[in-house]
Every structure is written in structure tokens, then in C-alpha cells.
Amino acid sequence: MTTLFNDKVYDILKWIGLIALPAIAWFVGQIGPVWGMPRVDAVVTTLNAAGTLLGVLIGVSTMNYNKRV
């Protein structure tokens, strides 16, 4: 069976989607206004959307992989 990427890449993408992007979004939401960052809400929404998209794609990929195993 061929996989799209190895376990290390999967783990990194999962960490980015489930830990890093939400943490960065929270951080930007907290410090952005303090530093006068423009469009903080848009940046936070974009980061959260990217994290959600990555998480869903990984979840679907995992579900499909587990069906084949």
C-alpha cells in the first residue's frame, strides 16, 4: 500500500494543524491589538481556518487509511 507521506511528515502536519496554528492564532489575537497590528481579526480567522482545514484533511486521510488497513 502506498501512502502520500511518511509518518514523520504526518506527525508534523498534525502538530501544525492541531497545536501550532491555534496557538499562533491565540497569540496574534492577544498581542496584535497591543502592537497596533492591522486587521487582527482577519489574521486570527485565517489562522484558525487554516488549522481547521488541515485538521479535517488529516482526519479524513486517517479515516481512509484505517479503512484500508
C-alpha positions as CSV (number, residue, x, y, z in Angstrom):
1,M,0.0,0.0,0.0
2,T,1.3,3.4,-1.0
3,T,0.9,6.4,1.4
4,L,1.0,10.0,0.5
5,F,3.7,10.8,3.0
6,N,5.6,9.0,5.8
7,D,4.8,9.0,9.5
8,K,7.2,11.9,10.3
9,V,5.5,14.2,7.8
10,Y,2.1,13.2,9.0
11,D,3.1,13.9,12.6
12,I,4.5,17.3,11.7
13,L,1.4,18.3,9.7
14,K,-0.9,17.1,12.5
15,W,1.1,19.1,15.1
16,I,0.9,22.2,12.9
17,G,-2.9,21.8,12.4
18,L,-3.8,20.9,15.9
19,I,-1.3,22.7,18.1
20,A,0.8,25.3,16.2
21,L,-1.8,27.2,14.2
22,P,-4.4,27.5,17.0
23,A,-1.6,28.7,19.4
24,I,-0.3,31.2,16.9
25,A,-3.9,32.5,16.3
26,W,-4.4,33.0,20.0
27,F,-1.0,34.7,20.4
28,V,-1.7,37.1,17.5
29,G,-5.2,37.8,18.9
30,Q,-3.6,38.8,22.2
31,I,-0.6,40.8,21.1
32,G,-1.9,42.2,17.8
33,P,-4.0,44.9,19.3
34,V,-1.3,45.9,21.8
35,W,1.2,46.4,19.0
36,G,-1.3,48.1,16.6
37,M,-1.3,45.3,14.2
38,P,-3.8,45.9,11.4
39,R,-6.7,43.5,10.7
40,V,-6.0,41.3,13.7
41,D,-9.5,39.7,13.4
42,A,-8.8,38.7,9.8
43,V,-5.4,37.3,10.6
44,V,-6.8,35.2,13.5
45,T,-9.7,34.0,11.5
46,T,-7.4,33.0,8.7
47,L,-5.0,31.1,11.0
48,N,-7.9,29.3,12.7
49,A,-9.5,28.4,9.3
50,A,-6.1,27.0,8.1
51,G,-5.7,24.9,11.2
52,T,-9.3,23.6,10.9
53,L,-8.8,22.8,7.2
54,L,-5.5,21.0,7.9
55,G,-7.1,19.1,10.8
56,V,-10.1,18.0,8.8
57,L,-7.9,16.9,5.8
58,I,-5.7,14.9,8.1
59,G,-8.7,13.4,9.9
60,V,-10.3,12.3,6.6
61,S,-6.9,10.9,5.4
62,T,-6.5,8.9,8.6
63,M,-10.1,7.6,8.3
64,N,-9.5,6.5,4.8
65,Y,-6.1,4.9,5.7
66,N,-7.7,3.0,8.6
67,K,-10.4,1.6,6.3
68,R,-7.8,0.1,4.0
69,V,-5.7,-1.4,6.8
